[in-house]
Amino acid sequence: MEIIAEHSFNKGKEFIEKFHGLELQELRKIVHSVDASRFKTKVSKEKTMTGQMLYNPKEMNKEFKRLLKESGWEIRRITLKTFVPEIGKEHIGFREIDAVKDKLGVEVQFGKYAFMVYNVAAKMTIFNKQGIIDSGIEIVPMLSLANEMSSGVSYFEQIKTDLEYRGVSNIDIPVLVLGVDVIKRPKQTQIT
């Protein structure tokens, strides 16, 4: 796969290059080592693309997680509790982040749109408040790749727009959003 675009949210690129340069370099190599052609295995059942072969986002996500694990990145899971007085019960749940190494968190999001902004604006902040990460990287497909997946898949152009219009809050952590594609397409310039 190729890294086509980057968005530095809350000075994420600058922070990560300064404090996590080795991890960023390693992550770029992992992205480039993903052979996406192996994952064009999903036969569409959607009305607009019936029978068309699509990239399987779940399998691509699994491949990223496998490669991250092989490189020493760890999945981190935390338990969260809150008491709800209106029902007199404590709610216990958990949050999980795809990979963490030396306080840099990574989320690979080839899923639905709602999870993309949630990862940056909520989940990474929670892991930061727990002292697990100090910054994050969100890997998402470019629109050109999302168009070759199931409908509803999030994409780089969407999250960049939302984060720009949302602005930075005082609780946001530095995040670098990477837009990836299976190949460099016309009018795309690859970021090394």
MIRODREN-294718 format. One record per residue: x, y, z of N, C-alpha, C, O in turn; residue in three letters. Coordinates in steps of 0.05 Angstrom, whole numbers, padded with zeros to 5 digits, always signed. Last residue first. Layout:
# residues N
XYZXYZXYZXYZALA;...
This chain:
# residues 192
+00131+00194+00021+00151+00173+00028+00153+00170+00058+00168+00153+00068THR;+00071+00200-00011+00087+00211+00010+00106+00189+00019+00096+00166+00024ILE;+00052+00207-00079+00059+00189-00057+00076+00203-00037+00095+00218-00045GLN;+00001+00243-00106+00030+00242-00102+00036+00226-00077+00024+00232-00056THR;-00048+00234-00155-00040+00230-00127-00009+00230-00126+00004+00219-00144GLN;-00059+00238-00209-00064+00262-00193-00058+00257-00163-00064+00275-00147LYS;-00070+00168-00215-00065+00194-00228-00074+00216-00209-00094+00214-00195PRO;-00049+00132-00155-00066+00136-00178-00060+00163-00191-00046+00180-00179ARG;-00011+00085-00125-00011+00114-00131-00027+00117-00156-00020+00106-00177LYS;-00051+00034-00093-00031+00043-00112-00032+00073-00114-00051+00086-00105ILE;-00083+00030-00050-00069+00006-00058-00047+00012-00078-00027-00002-00079VAL;-00075+00083-00001-00088+00071-00024-00071+00047-00033-00049+00043-00024ASP;-00086+00124+00057-00072+00104+00042-00089+00094+00018-00113+00097+00018VAL;-00073+00178+00098-00091+00168+00077-00076+00149+00060-00056+00156+00048GLY;-00063+00188+00166-00050+00179+00141-00072+00168+00122-00087+00150+00130LEU;-00061+00237+00214-00079+00220+00198-00065+00213+00172-00056+00231+00157VAL;-00033+00245+00275-00026+00246+00247-00045+00227+00233-00045+00203+00239LEU;-00046+00284+00332-00053+00260+00316-00045+00265+00287-00049+00287+00276VAL;-00040+00306+00398-00029+00308+00371-00035+00281+00356-00029+00260+00366PRO;-00105+00309+00432-00077+00303+00431-00066+00305+00402-00082+00306+00384ILE;-00153+00354+00461-00143+00338+00438-00113+00333+00440-00098+00351+00449ASP;-00170+00389+00499-00165+00362+00507-00154+00344+00485-00147+00321+00490ILE;-00179+00438+00475-00157+00437+00494-00152+00408+00504-00132+00404+00518ASN;-00191+00424+00404-00200+00430+00432-00176+00427+00451-00156+00416+00444SER;-00188+00449+00339-00174+00434+00360-00185+00444+00387-00189+00467+00392VAL;-00240+00439+00288-00220+00454+00303-00208+00437+00325-00217+00415+00330GLY;-00280+00424+00253-00284+00421+00282-00265+00438+00297-00273+00451+00317ARG;-00257+00432+00203-00281+00448+00211-00286+00446+00241-00296+00465+00252TYR;-00215+00394+00206-00210+00422+00200-00233+00440+00209-00228+00461+00222GLU;-00243+00347+00215-00224+00357+00235-00217+00386+00231-00214+00401+00250LEU;-00274+00343+00167-00287+00344+00193-00268+00356+00214-00276+00373+00230ASP;-00233+00339+00128-00253+00361+00127-00265+00364+00155-00267+00387+00165THR;-00208+00292+00144-00192+00317+00143-00211+00340+00143-00207+00360+00158LYS;-00249+00254+00138-00239+00260+00165-00223+00286+00165-00224+00302+00184ILE;-00256+00257+00081-00278+00262+00100-00267+00270+00127-00276+00290+00139GLN;-00208+00242+00059-00219+00268+00052-00241+00276+00072-00243+00300+00078GLU;-00203+00188+00079-00185+00210+00087-00198+00237+00083-00198+00254+00101PHE;-00263+00153+00098-00241+00158+00081-00227+00184+00089-00239+00201+00103TYR;-00305+00096+00116-00294+00122+00120-00271+00127+00102-00259+00108+00091SER;-00356+00061+00082-00328+00061+00092-00318+00090+00094-00322+00106+00076VAL;-00405+00061+00057-00404+00070+00084-00376+00069+00097-00373+00076+00120GLY;-00401+00001+00016-00410+00029+00021-00409+00035+00051-00411+00017+00068SER;-00339-00036+00010-00368-00034+00016-00375-00005+00020-00359+00012+00027SER;-00290-00010-00037-00298-00026-00013-00328-00024-00010-00342-00012-00027MET;-00275+00026-00073-00272-00002-00081-00276-00021-00057-00267-00044-00057GLU;-00280+00074-00049-00299+00068-00070-00297+00040-00080-00315+00030-00094ASN;-00235+00074-00017-00261+00069-00004-00282+00063-00025-00300+00047-00019ALA;-00197+00089-00055-00197+00062-00045-00223+00055-00032-00234+00033-00036LEU;-00212+00143-00063-00209+00125-00086-00208+00096-00078-00219+00078-00092SER;-00209+00165-00012-00235+00160-00024-00233+00141-00047-00251+00124-00051LEU;-00160+00128+00026-00167+00151+00009-00195+00144-00003-00203+00121-00004MET;-00168+00097+00090-00166+00096+00061-00172+00123+00049-00186+00139+00060PRO;-00127+00112+00148-00153+00109+00135-00149+00108+00105-00129+00118+00095VAL;-00098+00111+00210-00094+00103+00182-00121+00097+00170-00137+00081+00180ILE;-00076+00155+00257-00101+00143+00247-00096+00137+00218-00090+00155+00202GLU;-00035+00159+00312-00036+00158+00283-00061+00143+00275-00067+00121+00285ILE;-00023+00201+00370-00034+00178+00355-00031+00182+00325-00027+00203+00315GLY;+00007+00211+00436-00001+00220+00409-00011+00195+00394-00009+00173+00403SER;+00015+00187+00483+00018+00216+00483+00010+00228+00456+00008+00253+00454ASP;-00017+00133+00519-00006+00145+00494-00003+00175+00499-00016+00187+00516ILE;-00028+00121+00573-00018+00100+00555-00006+00111+00529+00013+00100+00519ILE;-00052+00153+00610-00023+00153+00610-00011+00132+00591+00012+00125+00593GLY;-00105+00162+00608-00097+00138+00623-00067+00135+00624-00056+00117+00636GLN;-00108+00203+00572-00114+00209+00600-00107+00186+00619-00102+00190+00642LYS;-00098+00173+00525-00079+00193+00534-00083+00199+00564-00064+00201+00579ASN;-00144+00144+00521-00119+00129+00525-00097+00148+00534-00079+00141+00549PHE;-00180+00187+00512-00183+00169+00535-00157+00155+00541-00149+00154+00564ILE;-00160+00206+00463-00160+00223+00486-00163+00207+00512-00149+00212+00532THR;-00172+00163+00429-00144+00170+00434-00141+00188+00458-00121+00187+00473MET;-00230+00165+00432-00214+00142+00441-00185+00149+00447-00175+00141+00468LYS;-00243+00220+00413-00251+00209+00438-00232+00187+00448-00220+00189+00469ALA;-00222+00238+00364-00233+00258+00383-00241+00247+00410-00245+00262+00429ALA;-00202+00192+00337-00185+00215+00342-00196+00233+00364-00180+00242+00381VAL;-00246+00155+00339-00219+00147+00346-00201+00171+00354-00187+00170+00374ASN;-00288+00186+00319-00289+00177+00347-00260+00169+00356-00252+00176+00378TYR;-00276+00190+00266-00273+00214+00282-00273+00206+00311-00259+00219+00327VAL;-00285+00133+00254-00261+00147+00246-00256+00172+00264-00235+00175+00276MET;-00335+00114+00267-00312+00105+00284-00287+00122+00278-00269+00124+00295PHE;-00370+00133+00228-00372+00142+00256-00348+00136+00273-00341+00151+00291ALA;-00357+00104+00180-00349+00131+00184-00349+00140+00213-00331+00154+00222TYR;-00334+00036+00186-00355+00056+00183-00345+00083+00192-00328+00086+00209LYS;-00267+00017+00169-00295+00011+00175-00313+00035+00171-00307+00053+00155GLY;-00214+00019+00171-00226+00014+00145-00255+00007+00148-00267-00007+00131PHE;-00169+00045+00209-00198+00047+00207-00206+00044+00178-00206+00063+00162GLN;-00124+00033+00258-00128+00028+00230-00158+00027+00226-00171+00009+00237VAL;-00090+00071+00305-00115+00060+00298-00116+00057+00267-00110+00075+00253GLU;-00038+00074+00351-00045+00072+00323-00073+00059+00321-00079+00039+00334VAL;+00001+00115+00397-00022+00097+00391-00028+00097+00361-00025+00117+00347GLY;+00060+00117+00430+00048+00125+00405+00025+00105+00399+00030+00081+00397LEU;+00087+00096+00474+00067+00118+00479+00056+00130+00453+00043+00151+00454LYS;+00117+00052+00453+00130+00076+00464+00112+00100+00465+00120+00123+00458ASP;+00062+00032+00417+00090+00028+00421+00103+00054+00430+00100+00075+00418LYS;+00000+00001+00404+00015+00021+00420+00044+00013+00421+00051-00011+00426VAL;-00059-00011+00366-00030-00016+00371-00018+00008+00386-00026+00031+00382ALA;-00116-00007+00371-00103-00027+00354-00074-00033+00361-00066-00056+00362ASP;-00147-00003+00434-00133+00011+00413-00116-00009+00398-00105-00027+00410ILE;-00209-00009+00467-00185-00022+00457-00174-00005+00434-00188+00006+00418GLU;-00248-00004+00526-00239+00008+00501-00213-00006+00493-00197-00013+00510ARG;-00305-00031+00561-00276-00029+00555-00272-00014+00529-00290-00011+00513PHE;-00348-00026+00619-00342-00031+00591-00312-00030+00586-00297-00028+00605GLY;-00398-00024+00666-00370-00031+00661-00367-00038+00631-00382-00055+00620ILE;-00440+00015+00705-00435+00004+00678-00405-00001+00675-00389+00017+00681HIS;-00476+00004+00763-00450+00012+00752-00448-00001+00724-00454-00025+00720GLU;-00542+00029+00778-00523+00008+00770-00497+00020+00760-00496+00043+00750LYS;-00588+00061+00784-00575+00048+00807-00555+00027+00801-00552+00008+00816GLY;-00609+00091+00745-00617+00062+00745-00604+00047+00768-00609+00023+00771ILE;-00589+00140+00758-00617+00138+00750-00627+00109+00749-00651+00104+00752GLU;-00534+00135+00767-00552+00136+00789-00582+00132+00782-00597+00122+00798PRO;-00488+00097+00741-00511+00111+00730-00532+00112+00752-00546+00093+00756VAL;-00418+00099+00744-00442+00093+00759-00465+00110+00746-00461+00134+00742PHE;-00370+00069+00702-00385+00093+00710-00410+00084+00724-00423+00064+00716THR;-00307+00045+00679-00331+00042+00696-00344+00069+00701-00330+00089+00704LYS;-00267+00010+00633-00278+00035+00641-00304+00030+00657-00319+00012+00651LEU;-00206-00022+00619-00233-00025+00630-00242+00003+00639-00227+00017+00653THR;-00168-00025+00558-00173-00014+00585-00202-00018+00593-00220-00018+00576ILE;-00119-00053+00518-00147-00053+00525-00149-00043+00554-00134-00051+00571ARG;-00076-00052+00463-00081-00045+00491-00111-00042+00496-00125-00031+00480ARG;-00032-00089+00424-00060-00081+00428-00063-00074+00457-00053-00089+00475ILE;+00035-00068+00410+00016-00083+00427-00012-00072+00425-00016-00047+00425GLU;+00089-00079+00365+00067-00062+00374+00047-00079+00389+00043-00102+00383TRP;+00127-00113+00344+00129-00106+00372+00108-00086+00382+00110-00077+00405GLY;+00120-00130+00293+00140-00109+00297+00141-00099+00326+00154-00079+00332SER;+00077-00165+00296+00104-00176+00289+00126-00156+00294+00149-00164+00300GLU;+00037-00126+00304+00044-00144+00326+00072-00156+00321+00088-00158+00339LYS;+00035-00103+00253+00042-00087+00276+00051-00104+00299+00071-00098+00312LEU;+00019-00147+00222+00045-00135+00217+00054-00118+00241+00078-00117+00247LEU;-00033-00155+00245-00013-00177+00245+00016-00165+00242+00034-00172+00257ARG;-00058-00107+00233-00054-00115+00261-00033-00137+00263-00017-00137+00282LYS;-00058-00110+00176-00044-00088+00190-00038-00096+00219-00016-00093+00228PHE;-00091-00155+00171-00064-00155+00161-00047-00133+00174-00024-00138+00182GLU;-00140-00136+00191-00126-00158+00204-00097-00160+00196-00079-00165+00213LYS;-00152-00098+00152-00148-00089+00180-00132-00111+00195-00114-00105+00210ASN;-00161-00132+00109-00139-00112+00108-00132-00103+00136-00108-00100+00143MET;-00206-00159+00128-00181-00174+00123-00157-00155+00121-00135-00162+00130GLU;-00243-00117+00130-00237-00132+00154-00210-00147+00151-00194-00148+00169LYS;-00247-00098+00076-00235-00081+00097-00228-00097+00122-00208-00090+00135PRO;-00232-00125+00017-00244-00134+00042-00232-00118+00065-00209-00123+00073ASN;-00246-00095-00044-00227-00099-00023-00241-00106+00003-00261-00093+00009TYR;-00291-00131-00089-00283-00108-00073-00260-00115-00054-00256-00139-00049LEU;-00320-00148-00150-00300-00155-00130-00290-00130-00116-00282-00110-00129MET;-00390-00147-00161-00364-00135-00165-00345-00144-00143-00353-00146-00119GLN;-00441-00167-00149-00422-00184-00163-00394-00173-00167-00376-00187-00175GLY;-00470-00103-00148-00474-00131-00146-00454-00147-00162-00451-00142-00186THR;-00469-00048-00137-00444-00062-00146-00447-00092-00144-00427-00105-00139MET;-00518-00029-00120-00503-00012-00139-00478-00026-00150-00466-00017-00170THR;-00535-00067-00082-00550-00062-00107-00533-00048-00128-00534-00055-00152LYS;-00485-00111-00054-00499-00085-00054-00512-00080-00082-00501-00088-00102GLU;-00453-00152-00051-00482-00159-00053-00499-00134-00053-00523-00135-00052LYS;-00389-00165-00077-00409-00146-00068-00437-00157-00072-00444-00170-00092SER;-00341-00207-00053-00361-00205-00075-00384-00187-00064-00397-00195-00045VAL;-00276-00196-00034-00304-00193-00025-00322-00189-00050-00318-00171-00065LYS;-00223-00193-00046-00235-00220-00044-00265-00219-00038-00278-00240-00037THR;-00171-00166-00046-00194-00160-00064-00209-00186-00068-00209-00198-00089LYS;-00126-00178-00018-00150-00174-00003-00174-00164-00020-00194-00155-00010PHE;-00079-00180-00046-00088-00205-00034-00116-00202-00021-00128-00223-00015ARG;-00069-00127-00058-00081-00144-00079-00091-00171-00068-00109-00183-00080SER;-00042-00105-00016-00071-00103-00016-00084-00120-00038-00107-00128-00035ALA;+00007-00119+00020+00001-00126-00007-00030-00127-00010-00042-00149-00006ASP;+00043-00078+00061+00017-00090+00058+00011-00094+00028+00010-00075+00013VAL;+00089-00048+00064+00092-00077+00061+00065-00092+00057+00064-00116+00052SER;+00075+00004+00073+00085-00003+00046+00088-00033+00042+00088-00043+00019HIS;+00061+00000+00127+00041+00007+00107+00050-00002+00080+00035-00014+00065VAL;+00112-00012+00148+00090-00031+00151+00069-00025+00130+00059-00044+00117ILE;+00140+00035+00137+00148+00010+00125+00127-00011+00126+00123-00026+00107LYS;+00111+00070+00171+00111+00075+00141+00119+00049+00127+00108+00043+00106ARG;+00126+00049+00220+00098+00047+00211+00095+00052+00181+00079+00039+00168LEU;+00180+00063+00222+00172+00034+00222+00143+00031+00212+00138+00012+00197GLU;+00175+00118+00224+00190+00106+00202+00182+00076+00199+00177+00066+00177GLN;+00148+00123+00273+00135+00132+00248+00149+00120+00224+00135+00111+00205LEU;+00187+00103+00307+00162+00088+00305+00147+00097+00279+00135+00080+00266GLU;+00227+00142+00301+00232+00114+00294+00206+00098+00290+00204+00082+00271LEU;+00200+00189+00319+00210+00187+00292+00215+00158+00283+00209+00151+00261GLY;+00173+00210+00363+00169+00182+00355+00178+00177+00327+00165+00162+00311HIS;+00184+00264+00372+00186+00246+00394+00183+00216+00387+00190+00199+00403PHE;+00183+00289+00320+00202+00297+00341+00206+00276+00362+00229+00270+00370LYS;+00141+00265+00292+00168+00265+00280+00189+00271+00301+00211+00260+00301GLU;+00100+00278+00329+00107+00250+00324+00135+00248+00312+00151+00231+00319ILE;+00097+00334+00325+00102+00321+00351+00112+00293+00347+00132+00285+00359PHE;+00086+00341+00270+00110+00353+00282+00117+00339+00308+00140+00333+00313GLU;+00037+00314+00265+00061+00306+00249+00086+00316+00262+00106+00301+00265LYS;+00003+00342+00301+00009+00314+00304+00034+00305+00290+00051+00291+00301GLY;-00020+00392+00310+00009+00389+00306+00019+00361+00309+00041+00356+00319LYS;-00074+00379+00308-00062+00389+00333-00032+00385+00333-00020+00376+00352ASN;-00063+00337+00254-00084+00348+00272-00070+00355+00299-00057+00338+00311PHE;-00041+00334+00193-00030+00338+00220-00050+00352+00237-00054+00376+00235SER;-00052+00287+00145-00064+00311+00158-00054+00312+00186-00056+00293+00202HIS;-00029+00262+00082-00026+00265+00111-00041+00289+00121-00042+00310+00107GLU;-00034+00214+00028-00039+00240+00040-00035+00239+00071-00037+00218+00083ALA;-00014+00164+00013-00019+00184-00007-00021+00212+00005-00012+00232-00007ILE;+00023+00109+00022+00013+00132+00037+00011+00155+00017+00031+00164+00006ILE;+00006+00047-00007+00020+00072-00009+00007+00093+00009-00018+00094+00011GLU;+00017-00024+00000+00000+00000+00000+00018+00025+00000+00041+00024+00007MET;
